Amino acid sequence: MEPGGLVDIVTKKPLDKQRIYAEARLGSYDSSLFLLDWSQPLGDKAAIPINAATEDSDSFRSLFDISRDTISLTGLYDFTDRTRLNLSHEYRDEFRPFDRGTITVATPDGREIVNRLLDIPISRHFGEAYEQFDTKVQFATADFSHDFDDRWSVRVAGAWEHSDSDDRQSRPAAVLIFDQNAPIKNGFFTAPATPKPMFDDPNDKVFLVRRTDGSRDQKRTSWYANAQINGEFMTGALRHRIALGGDWRTFRTSRYFGATALTNGIPVANGGGGPLLDIQNPIYGTLPEEVPIAGLSPIIDKTVDYGFFLNDYIDITSRLSLLLGGRVDFSDVDRDGPAKTVSEFSPQVVLTYDLAENISAFVSYAEAFQPNTAFTIDSSGAPSTSELFDPEDSRQYETGLKAELLDRNLNVQGSVYKIEKTNVLLIVNGVPVLTDGQESKGFEISANGQPLPGLNIVAGYAYTDAEILTGANAGNRPTNVAKHTVNVWMSYEQKTGTLRGLGAGAGAFYTSDRYGDDANSWTLGDYMLVDGSVWYNLPIDLFQKTNNVRLQLSVKNILDEEYYPASGGDLRVSIGAPRSVSGSVAVTF
């Protein structure tokens, strides 16, 4: 996994008393979301929660609509005070189109995002109405834990995940630039024409070469298993807290991948690939909708990952502690050829020292390992041979302070770090690019807490100095990496008096300029987003509960900033959402 950290998403567990929460949310672009969260105890030993949601939303982007239905059921059973079983199952049915955002074009001053260069609204979609990603996902877990005593425990967990999906998309393959008098009508050439190397006249025309492609009958199945023993013991004056275990995962996917011919401005009846797309005056519905898969063989990928780990957290003195850890990973990859096994040992060392009761310092070193595989498409639209690259290795050095201030109501952290990576695999415009060396160093500070009753604060700043170390782009900053990011959010809710339950919050998030490619030939620009929210917990009693009806109004991107959050290459630039408003009514009983 990445050395910078891990986000652990835990399924919501049952409560020991009944709680029902329901919310209805309506917003801009005809968006609607309805939620239900019902936790119900079943006697003294068992409980179940049911979570359900349904969403139907349009978007500021044309030809875009999302529908998503989710339901999950979790069960808990306490055999004894020391033995517990958790079971869960989630089902999600999701339909949404593909959106590859916008593109860049070459100019005398370097590449530029086309929406900045021409009068093209951010709502314009360069795809087709038939694009879709239709998937059905099931995810089930089982988690058994037992405490032998106050010092030793064991946990065994397993999971199964399966999805069935189909996708179909209009994929841009190239940008063509012609002068205003070029012999092109409705995307077809009326005479031979030669494209220009760059956009250097405001009257130039920009066209996209595209094709229809996608995966049909795609099935993904994963099995997971994990076992871990936690314990505590003494060796002389040293206290040890250990975690010993292993995990295993198998992943298999199969699909048929098909693609139509690239458009080339020549009618299909004449042996061509169809019309180009004029992005200034697009004509939709000109690409074939169906993906040809007849006669194709399925593309099958199989991966088995397993590893073993041991962590020992040692209290050397009442103030000084040492974490020693290690993990050995194995990955068996079977992709278009003989299976290949890669393995790695990743150590971890952390030293902590309590400067005071509420302030601690730490220094750490960790290594990480990640297998690298890539699936690519050649210029004709056919799937190329899948590639297995050398695994990514990384090392992280970090030191910092953590403090709990204002009677432990405010948490403050600060750290300085350096991360070194080798064999970093990127996919740029569908092509895998292996970077031999990459380095990031910088510092982060953050604060969060409730310094006063009703007042909540979350704030942070990060400085990142990232650099590609080898290859043609050595010395450049990696794609999408900002040097500066700042976030701050404050909210306050009145806890007493006649305005009890009335609250408001506002915040801002700033990202400095980022490069759109590793060659550093163009930039995405910087941006700042400002959000706000007001709410009121009504002073009424409903279903024998007090103040359990909440009204809320939220506004995102209040300043209506036009921004581009990320780049996937010259032909795939994400477009940020403009100002949007949503209102909700929630009831808890």
N, C-alpha and C positions, 0 to 999 in steps of 0.2 A: 504494500500500500504506500501511498505518498508519505514522505517523512514529515511533512508539515502538520499532519494530524488526521484524525478520523472522526467522521460524524456518525454517531450511533443512533439509529432510528428504532425506537422501542414501541411495539404495539401497545395501545392503551389497555390498561389492566382494569378489572372490575373493582368497584368500590364496595365497602362493607355496609353501605346503606343505599336505598333507592335514590336515584337521581335521573331526571329526564330533562334534556336540553334540546330545544328546537329553535331553528333560525331560518328566516327567509331573507334573502339578499337580492336586491335589484340594482342594476347599474347601467352605465353608459354602454352603447352598442348592443342594446337589447340583451344584456347579460342577466342571467338569473341563476341563483344557487339556493338549494334547500338542503338543510342538514338536520339529522336526528341523532342524538347520542343518549342512549338509554342503558343505564346500569341497574341491574336487578339482583339482589341477594336471593339465594335459594337455601334457606335455612342457615345454620351456623357454619357450615363447611364449604358451601359452593356459592358461586355467583356468576352471572353472565352479563356482558355489555353487548349491545347491538349498536353499530354505527352505520349510518346510511347517508348517502348524498346523491343528489342529481343536479347536473349543471347543463345549461343550454345557453351558449353565448356566441354572438357575432364578434366582430373585431373592427378596429380602425382600418384594417387591411381589407381590400376587396376580395371577393371570392373566398371568404374565410368564415367557417362556422365550426364550433366545437360542441359536441355532446358527450357527456360522461356520466355514467351511473356506477356507483360503488356501494357495496354492502359488505360488512365484515361482522363476524360473530366470534367472540372470545369466551372461553369457559375456564373457570378456576375451581380446583377442588383441593381442599386441605385434608389429607389423610390423617395427619396429626399436626401438632404444633411445629414439628420439625420437617415435615414432608409435604411437598406441594407439587401439583401438576397444573400446567397452563396449556390450553389448546386454543388454536385460532384458525380461522379460515376467512380469506378475503376474495371477493370476486369483483372485477372491474371490467366494464364494457365501455370502450372509448372510441370515438370517431372524430377525426380532425383532418384537415388538409395539410399538405406540406407547405411550408413558406420559407423559401431560400433568401428572403429579404431582397436586397438590391445588389448592384454591381459597381465596379470601378472602371474607368476608361483612362487610357494613356493621354496625357497632355504635354505640352512643352515644359511645364513646370513639375512634371511627375504625374503619377496616377491620382485620380480624384473620384470621390463618390459621385455617381451620376446625378443624384438628386440635388447636390450642391451646385453642380455645373449647369444643369438645365432646369427648366420649369416643370419638374416632375413631382407630383405630390407623393408624400410618403405612403399614402393609401394605395398607390398603384401596385398591382401584383403582376409579375412577369411570368406567372405560371398559367394554369388553366383551371376551369371550374371542376373538372373531373378528378383533380388530385385528391388523394385520400391516404390516410393511415388508419386502418380499421383493425382493432385488436381486442381480444378477450383474454384476460389474465386471471389465473387462480393462484393463490399463495396460501399455503397451510403450514402451521408450525406446531411443534410439541416440545414442551420444556419441563423437565422433571428435576427437582432440586431436593436435597436432603441434608440437614444439619446433623452431623454425628454428635456434636456437642457445641460448646460456645466457641471452639477454636477450629474445628475441622468441618468441611462441608464438601459436597460433590454436586455437580450440575451436568446433566446430559440433555442435549437439545438436538432437534432435527427439523428440517424444513423441506418442502417440495414446492416448486414453482413451475407453472406451465402456461404457455401463451400460444394462441393461434392468431395469425394476423395476415393481412394483405396490404400492400402499399403500391401506390401508382403515382408517378410524379412527372412533371415536365422539367427536365434537367437542362440548364444552360451549359453549353459546351465551349462557346467562344463568343467574343464581341467583335463585330465588324463595323468600321467607320467609313462613311462615304461622304463626298461633298454633296451640296444641296441639289446639284443637277445630275446626279447619278441616275442611270436608267433603271430605276426600281419602282414598281407600282404594286401596291398591296402585298409587299414582301417578295415579289417575283422579279427577276431580271428580265428586262425587255431588250437588252443588248449586253454584250460583255462589259464588265466593269472591274476595276482593280481597287481594293480597299486601301484606305490611307493608313499610315503607321500610327497616327495619333489624331486626337481631336484638337484642332487649332483654329477653328472658325466657328462662331456662334450659330451659324446656319448649317453646320455639319449634321448628318443623320447617323444615328446609332441603331444597329440591328443586333439581335441575338440569334445565334445558331443553337437549336434545341433538339431534343428528342424525348420520347416517352419511354420510361423504363420503370422497373419495379420488381418486387419479390411477391410471388404468389404461393399460397399454401405454405406459409412459413410457420414452422413449429419449433418452439424452444422449450426445453425441459431441463430443469436443474434439480439436483438433490444435494442437500447439505447435512452435515453431522458435526457435532462438537461435543467434547467431553472435557471437563476441567475440575481439578481438585484444588481447593483453597485451604490453607492451613497456617497454623502459627505454632512456633516452638522456640525454645531457648537453647543457645550454646554458650555456656558461661554467662557473661553479662550481656550478651547480644541477643536481641529479639529478632526473629525471622518471621516474615509473613510471605508465604510463597503462593504462586499460582502455577500449576503444572497441568498441561493438557495437550490436546491435538485436535485438528479439524480436517475435514475432507469435503470436497465439492466435485461433483461431476456435472458437466454442461454439454448438451447436445443440441444442435440446431440443424434443420434441414429446410431447404427452400428451392424453388425454381426462380431463376432470374432471367428476365427477357427485356429486350429493348428494340425500339424501332430505329430506322435509319436516321442519320442526322439531317436536319433541314439544310438546304443549300440554295434556296431561291429558284429552284427549277421544279415545275409541276411533276407530281408523281406519275401522271399519265405519260410524261415524256422521259421517264426513267430517273427522275430526280427525287429529292427527299422532301419537297414541300417548301412553303414560304418561310422566309425569315420573319422575325418579330420586330416590328418598328416600335421601339420603346416609347417614342414620343406620341405615336398614334397607333396603339396596339389594336390588332384585329384578333380576337380570340376564337377558339373553336377550329383551328386549322391543323392541329396535331391529331394523330390517331389516338383514340382513347384506350384501346385494348393493348395489353402487353403480350406479345407472342411468346408462348412457352411450349407449343406443340413440338414434340421430338427432343426436347431438352432433357438432360439428365439432372437429377437433384444435386444441389451443392450441400455437402454435409460437413459439419465441423464438430469435432469432439475434443473436449479438454477435461482432464482430471487434475485437480490441484489438491495437495494435502501437505500438512506441516505439523510440527511439534514445537512447543515452546515451554520455557521455564523462566519465571521471574522471581527474584528474591529481594524483598524490601527489608533492609537491615537497619535497625535502630542502634547506631553505634554509641551515641550518648543521648541525653534528653533533648539535645538541640540538633545533633548531626545525624543524618540518615543517608543511606546509600542503596540505590536500586541497581541490581545487576540482572540483566535479562538477555535471552538469546532465543532465536527462532530459526529453524531450518525448514525451508520450503522446497517442494518438488512440484513441477508442472509438466504433465504429459499432454502434448498437443498433437492431434491427428488432423491434418488439414492438407488435402490434395497430395498425399504421399505418405511415406513411412512416418510413424509416430516418432516424435523427438521429445526427449526429456531434458529439462533444464532445472537446475537446483542452485540454492544459495543459502548461506548462513548469514543471519543479520543480528548483530549484537546491539545492545542498548545499555548505557550507563548514565545514571542520574545521581547527582549529589545535591542534597538540600540541607540548608542550615537556617535555623530559626534565630533571626537577629533580635526579635522580641516576641512577645506572646502573639502579636497580631501581624508580624512582618516576617517573611521568609525569603531567602535567596536560593537560587538553584543554578546549576550548570549541567548540561546534558550533551550526550553524543548518541546518535542512533544511525543505523543503516537500514535501507529498505530495498526491496526487490520486486520487479513487476515484469511478467512475460510480455513480449511484443509480437502481435500478429496484425495483419492488415489484409483487407479485401478490397481490390481495386477494379476499375472498369477501363477497358481500353478505348481508343478513339472511336471505334465503330459502335460502342455501346455494349459489347459483349463482356462478360466477366473475365478478367485476367486470372492467371494462376495466383492463388492466395499465397502470401509470403509469411514466413516465420523469421523474425529478426532476432538478433541477440537481445537478451533481456535488459531492461532498464535497471541500473544500479544507482543508488543515491546515498548521500551522507549528510547528516545535519548536525551542526554545532549551535548550541543556544545557551544563553545565560540571561538571568533576569531576576526581578523581584515581584512578589505578590504581597498585598497588604489588605487588611480589613480595617476600615476607618469608621469614625463616627459611631462608636459602639457596635461595630460590625454591620452597619447598615449600608456601607459603601465599599465595594470591592474594586481595587485598583491593581492593574498588572502592567508590567513593562518588561520587554525583552529585546535582546540583540541576537541575531542569528546569521548563519551562513549555510546554504544548501548547495551541494555539488551533485550534478547528475551526469551520467554517461548513457549513451544509446537512448536518447529521447526521441520517440516516434511521433511525428505529426502527420496528419492527413490534410493536404492543401490542394483544393480544387480536385479532390478525388485521387490525388497522387501521394503515396507514402514518402515522407522525407525523414531520414534518420540523422539526427544531430549527435555528433560524437561527444560533445561536451557542452554543458550549460551550467551557469552559476547564478545564484541569487543571494544577496545579502542585504541586510537592512535592520530596521527596528520597528517595534509596534508598542503602542500604549493604549490602554482601554480602561474604562470605568463603567460600572453599572451598580445600581442599587436604589434604595429608598431612603435618602438622607433625612427627609421629613415625612410625616404621615401624609399619604396621598400623593406625594411627589416621587415620580420614577424617572431615572436618568440612565441612558445608554449612550456612550460616546467612545470614539476611538480614532486613532490616526496610525497609518502605516506608511513607512518609506521603504521602497523596494528598488534596489539597484541590481537589475538582472542583465546578464551578458551571455551571448553565445561565444564559446571559447575556441571552436575549431571550425574548419571548413570555409566555404566561400563567404559565409556571413559572419565570420569571426569578428568580434568587437561590437556587433550589433545587439540591440535589445530584442528579446523574443517577442513574437506576436502577442497582442492583447495585454501585455504587462504594463500597468501604470506605475509611475514612480511614486505618486502620492494618492492616497485614498483617505477620505475623512467622512465619518458618520457621526451624527448626533441626533438624539431623540429625547424629548422631554414630555411628560404628561402629568396632569394633576387632576385629581378627583376630590371634590369636597366631601368630607367624611361626617360633618356635623352641621346643624343649623337647617334653615329653610331650604338651602340649595344642596342639601345632602344628595349625593348620587349624580350631580352634574360634573362632567369632566371634559377636558380638552387635551389634545396632544399635537405636537408638531415636530418635524424633524427634517434634516437635509442630509443628502449623500453626495459627495463630490468625488469624481474620478478624473485624474489628470490625463493628458494626451497619451495615446497609445499608438504603436505602429500596427498597420494592417497586415504586414508580412515580415518575415525574418530578414528580407533584404532591406527593410526600413525605407521602402520607396514611396510609401504614402501613409497617412495618419487617419485615425478615426476621430480625433478631436477630443477635447475635454468636455465634461458636462456636470451640472449640478441639478439634482432632483429635490424638490421640496414637497413634502406630503403633510397632510393635516387631517385631524379627526375631532369630532365632538360627539358626546353621548350623554344620555340621561337615563338613570335607573329610576323608573317611575315610582313615586311613593304610594304604591297601591299593594294590596295583599291579594294574590291570586293563587288559588289552589292551596290555601293555608300557608303560603310562603310570603315573606316580606321583601319588597324591592326586587322582585324577580322578573320584571319586564324591562328590557333594555332597548332603547332606541339609539341608533348610531348613524352618523353621516360622515363619510370619508371622501377625501379628494386626494388623488395621486397626481404627481407632476403638476402642481398648482401653477407653476410659471409656464406651462406648456412648452417645455424645452424640447427641441428636436435633437436627438442624439442617436448614436450608433454604438450599442454596448459591446459588440464583439465582431470579429472577422473570422471567417472560415476560408479566406482566400479572395482573389479578385472577383469571383463569381458568386460569393455567398457572404454578404454583409448584413448582420442583424439590424433591424430597425426598432428603436425604442417606442413605447406607446406614448401618445400625447396625453393631455389632461383627461382624466376620467373621474367620474363621480359614482358613488354607490351608497345606498341606504339599506339599513337592515333593521329587523325586529327580531328579538330573541326572548325566549321565555324559558325559565328554569323552574322546575317543580319536582 
